[in-house]
């Protein structure tokens, strides 16, 4: 899966222009204004129509960035019908009008304990950290559910998405392909907890309460 880039004009940028667009900073005050009033939550089956409306509103270049090809409205509708919120982590940002303005998706893959991540943000809300926040939330949910890696497949010139991955501690493995792994310290703590719980199951000693792992 992929992500909309920071090119609201719809014009194809060369490498120098795209890099500059992706690194442009937004003043903190303006960022606060852009993000004020937004609500973020995990989405369910009842939110699928809103997801479809969000994706259909993407322009041609953003659809190509998101899906690595241009999808017509009917194809997007078919894609949304295939989403299963019981298996796919869907995190949405809603404007006060209750319209989705940002979406992060973490889909299970054929690889064990691995999800594929996509993100799409309305043009007016780019370069203010919303995509990063939504992806971070989606990863937190996916990792809490037992996933250990998240992969990103994107156009090699989508430098903005590459930087988002790097900001979240990921690695660019090849042009257009990146990975974010479950932090090693958390993986070790969860493995140790799993061993401890397994020992409790086979022990005849009184069992203390099992602490809950805190999800970032």
Backbone torsions as a table, in degrees:
resi	resn	phi	psi	omega
1	UNK	NA	171.2	-165.2
2	UNK	-141.2	-165.5	-179.0
3	UNK	-149.0	147.9	173.7
4	UNK	-67.1	140.6	-177.9
5	UNK	-95.9	-176.7	-175.7
6	UNK	-96.0	65.4	-177.7
7	UNK	-138.9	68.9	-173.8
8	UNK	-65.1	-16.4	-179.0
9	UNK	-71.9	-21.2	-176.9
10	UNK	83.6	-6.9	178.8
11	UNK	-81.5	141.7	178.4
12	UNK	-70.8	124.2	-178.7
13	UNK	-93.0	146.4	170.3
14	UNK	-78.7	174.7	-172.8
15	UNK	-60.4	-42.0	-177.6
16	UNK	-65.9	-43.3	179.9
17	UNK	-66.5	-43.0	-179.1
18	UNK	-63.0	-40.4	179.2
19	UNK	-63.5	-42.8	179.3
20	UNK	-64.6	-39.6	179.6
21	UNK	-65.1	-38.8	-177.4
22	UNK	-72.9	-25.2	-177.1
23	UNK	-98.3	-5.7	-179.9
24	UNK	-59.3	135.8	-178.0
25	UNK	-100.9	151.1	177.6
26	UNK	-111.2	129.5	179.3
27	UNK	-53.1	146.3	-175.7
28	UNK	-56.5	-40.9	-179.0
29	UNK	-63.2	-41.5	178.9
30	UNK	-67.1	-37.9	177.1
31	UNK	-60.2	-44.4	-179.7
32	UNK	-61.6	-39.8	179.5
33	UNK	-65.7	-43.5	-179.1
34	UNK	-62.0	-39.9	-174.7
35	UNK	-88.7	-11.0	-178.4
36	UNK	-65.4	139.3	178.4
37	UNK	86.3	-8.2	178.5
38	UNK	-80.9	143.6	173.0
39	UNK	-119.1	141.2	-177.1
40	UNK	-121.5	132.7	177.9
41	UNK	-157.1	164.9	174.6
42	UNK	-77.3	142.3	-173.6
43	UNK	-102.6	153.3	179.0
44	UNK	-125.2	-168.1	-176.1
45	UNK	-61.1	-33.4	-178.9
46	UNK	-69.0	-14.2	-179.1
47	UNK	-93.1	-2.6	-176.9
48	UNK	-58.3	-40.9	176.8
49	UNK	-60.2	-38.1	178.4
50	UNK	-67.8	-36.2	176.3
51	UNK	-62.9	-43.9	179.0
52	UNK	-61.0	-44.0	179.7
53	UNK	-61.0	-40.6	179.4
54	UNK	-62.1	-47.7	-176.8
55	UNK	-70.3	-35.4	179.1
56	UNK	-66.6	-28.9	-179.3
57	UNK	-76.5	-8.3	176.6
58	UNK	-67.6	139.5	177.6
59	UNK	-74.3	173.1	-176.7
60	UNK	-55.1	-47.5	-178.2
61	UNK	-67.8	-34.7	178.9
62	UNK	-71.0	-34.4	175.9
63	UNK	-64.7	-40.5	179.1
64	UNK	-65.8	-40.0	178.3
65	UNK	-65.8	-37.9	-176.9
66	UNK	-74.3	-42.2	-173.9
67	UNK	-111.1	1.3	-176.1
68	UNK	61.9	17.8	173.0
69	UNK	-168.7	163.0	178.6
70	UNK	-82.5	126.3	174.8
71	UNK	-110.6	133.6	175.2
72	UNK	-74.7	170.7	-178.2
73	UNK	-57.5	-41.4	-178.4
74	UNK	-64.1	-38.8	179.5
75	UNK	-67.6	-38.3	176.8
76	UNK	-64.4	-41.3	178.0
77	UNK	-60.4	-41.7	177.4
78	UNK	-64.6	-39.0	177.6
79	UNK	-60.6	-45.5	-178.1
80	UNK	-66.4	-37.6	178.3
81	UNK	-61.4	-26.7	179.9
82	UNK	-84.1	-4.5	179.4
83	UNK	-75.1	137.9	177.5
84	UNK	-122.8	99.4	-177.2
85	UNK	-61.5	-13.6	176.7
86	UNK	-78.3	-15.7	179.3
87	UNK	-117.1	-30.2	-177.9
88	UNK	-102.6	131.2	176.0
89	UNK	-80.8	123.4	-179.1
90	UNK	-124.1	118.0	179.2
91	UNK	-118.3	124.2	-176.9
92	UNK	-121.0	147.4	171.8
93	UNK	-107.7	128.2	-176.2
94	UNK	-111.2	136.3	171.2
95	UNK	-76.4	164.6	177.3
96	UNK	-54.8	-25.0	178.0
97	UNK	-76.7	1.5	-178.9
98	UNK	71.5	23.7	176.2
99	UNK	-98.2	135.9	176.8
100	UNK	-70.0	126.1	179.2
101	UNK	-116.6	-2.9	177.2
102	UNK	-159.1	141.3	-175.9
103	UNK	-144.3	129.9	172.0
104	UNK	-118.7	137.2	-178.2
105	UNK	-127.8	137.9	174.9
106	UNK	-127.1	106.7	-174.2
107	UNK	-100.9	136.7	173.7
108	UNK	-64.3	147.8	-179.7
109	UNK	-119.6	179.9	176.8
110	UNK	-72.5	-19.1	178.2
111	UNK	-79.4	136.7	-178.4
112	UNK	-60.2	136.8	173.4
113	UNK	58.1	32.8	-178.2
114	UNK	-130.6	137.2	174.8
115	UNK	-117.8	155.5	174.7
116	UNK	-109.6	131.1	-169.1
117	UNK	-109.9	141.1	174.9
118	UNK	-132.0	151.5	176.4
119	UNK	-146.4	140.7	177.0
120	UNK	-141.0	132.6	-175.5
121	UNK	-130.1	138.2	175.0
122	UNK	-59.2	141.3	-176.3
123	UNK	-52.2	-38.7	-176.1
124	UNK	-68.5	-14.0	-175.7
125	UNK	-114.6	19.7	178.1
126	UNK	-87.4	161.8	178.7
127	UNK	63.1	27.7	175.0
128	UNK	-129.7	14.1	173.9
129	UNK	89.6	1.4	-177.5
130	UNK	-66.5	-44.6	179.3
131	UNK	-59.2	-42.8	179.0
132	UNK	-61.2	-42.9	-179.6
133	UNK	-64.8	-42.7	-178.8
134	UNK	-67.0	-43.1	178.8
135	UNK	-64.3	-42.0	178.7
136	UNK	-60.2	-40.5	179.0
137	UNK	-66.6	-42.6	179.3
138	UNK	-63.0	-40.4	178.8
139	UNK	-66.2	-39.7	179.5
140	UNK	-59.8	-43.2	179.4
141	UNK	-67.3	-45.4	-178.2
142	UNK	-63.3	-44.6	179.6
143	UNK	-65.7	-36.6	178.0
144	UNK	-65.6	-24.0	179.6
145	UNK	-90.9	7.4	175.0
146	UNK	106.8	-3.2	176.6
147	UNK	-72.1	152.7	-177.9
148	UNK	-124.0	-16.1	-179.8
149	UNK	-143.5	150.0	175.0
150	UNK	-128.4	131.1	-179.7
151	UNK	-113.0	150.2	179.8
152	UNK	-128.6	127.5	175.6
153	UNK	-118.8	125.2	-172.4
154	UNK	-153.0	167.5	177.2
155	UNK	-62.6	136.1	-177.7
156	UNK	-56.7	-25.8	-179.8
157	UNK	-93.4	11.6	175.9
158	UNK	-87.1	73.4	-174.3
159	UNK	-66.3	-28.5	-179.5
160	UNK	-63.9	-44.3	179.1
161	UNK	-67.5	-36.9	177.2
162	UNK	-60.2	-41.3	179.6
163	UNK	-69.4	-35.3	176.8
164	UNK	-59.3	-46.3	179.7
165	UNK	-60.6	-44.9	-178.7
166	UNK	-65.5	-36.7	178.1
167	UNK	-62.0	-32.8	179.6
168	UNK	-88.7	11.4	176.1
169	UNK	88.6	13.8	-179.3
170	UNK	-85.1	175.7	-178.1
171	UNK	-125.2	135.8	173.0
172	UNK	-84.2	109.7	-175.6
173	UNK	-84.2	-29.6	180.0
174	UNK	-165.1	161.2	177.6
175	UNK	-53.6	118.5	179.1
176	UNK	85.8	9.2	179.4
177	UNK	-142.5	128.3	-177.5
178	UNK	-141.6	159.5	179.9
179	UNK	-133.1	143.5	167.4
180	UNK	-124.3	123.0	-178.5
181	UNK	-102.1	153.6	172.4
182	UNK	-56.4	128.5	-178.9
183	UNK	-51.3	136.9	-173.6
184	UNK	-59.9	-39.6	-178.0
185	UNK	-66.4	-37.4	178.1
186	UNK	-71.2	-39.6	178.3
187	UNK	-59.8	-41.9	180.0
188	UNK	-65.7	-41.7	-178.8
189	UNK	-66.3	-37.7	179.2
190	UNK	-70.0	-37.4	177.2
191	UNK	-65.0	-41.6	179.0
192	UNK	-64.3	-40.4	178.5
193	UNK	-63.8	-40.8	179.8
194	UNK	-61.6	-42.2	178.3
195	UNK	-64.0	-42.5	-178.9
196	UNK	-63.1	-45.0	179.2
197	UNK	-63.0	-40.0	179.0
198	UNK	-63.0	-38.9	178.1
199	UNK	-65.2	-37.7	179.1
200	UNK	-63.8	-35.8	-178.8
201	UNK	-65.0	-31.2	-177.3
202	UNK	-97.9	3.1	-177.8
203	UNK	-99.5	148.5	177.4
204	UNK	-93.0	-1.7	-179.7
205	UNK	-74.4	155.3	175.7
206	UNK	-56.6	140.5	-174.9
207	UNK	-97.1	121.5	175.0
208	UNK	-72.5	167.3	176.9
209	UNK	-65.2	137.6	178.3
210	UNK	-84.9	122.0	179.7
211	UNK	-68.2	149.2	177.7
212	UNK	-90.3	137.9	176.2
213	UNK	-72.4	136.8	177.9
214	UNK	-82.1	125.5	178.6
215	UNK	-92.0	125.1	-179.3
216	UNK	-64.3	NA	NA
